[in-house]
Amino acid sequence: MVLNGEASVTRALGGDALAKVTSTVHRWFEDTGAFTGFAVALFVVGSLFVLAEAQSPSMLQWTGTAVHDVQSGGIAYYSFRGQNYTLNVTSPGMWSSTVYVDPADPSTAMFANTLTRWTEAATVAGPYAGSVFLLALGFARRSRRRRLKGVSGSSVSSI
């Protein structure tokens, strides 16, 4: 409808549609107990870890380009797109033959660290995996309760 040259915007979910969606979602998660709440909490924690990782300097290990380096006298030498660069080796424990380079700024680089990479992956993926696991337990609980309710014909509230 157009009034005085302005178009009115209608709600996408008008009338009973919102109530139907809410009812459908409620039916999906009824009888899952606290599993759904804990799954949502883990999902939020995982999302916060993703945001923290996106701002971390070690994100370069995931988004950077891996190049080979040669180390001599506490300095790592690497080349990227025909240009030579150096990186200080601050400790012998940082020795790695791979350097991750920021393609936008090749002078920004960091050594590959497998332990850090796996720890970050587990920290980010762990809460999401836990969330999926808790939802699976909740749905298994719902299925068992519905099956027992159908077999006995009475309400099962102590399971």
TAMOHU-V614836 format. One record per helix or strand of 3 or more residues. SS is the DSSP state (H for helix, E for strand). FROM is the first residue (numbers start at 1). TO is the last residue. If there is no record, write none. Layout:
# TAMOHU-V614836
SS;FROM;TO
SS;FROM;TO
This chain:
# TAMOHU-V614836
H;17;29
H;35;54
H;57;63
E;65;72
E;75;80
E;83;88
H;92;94
E;98;102
E;105;111
H;114;152
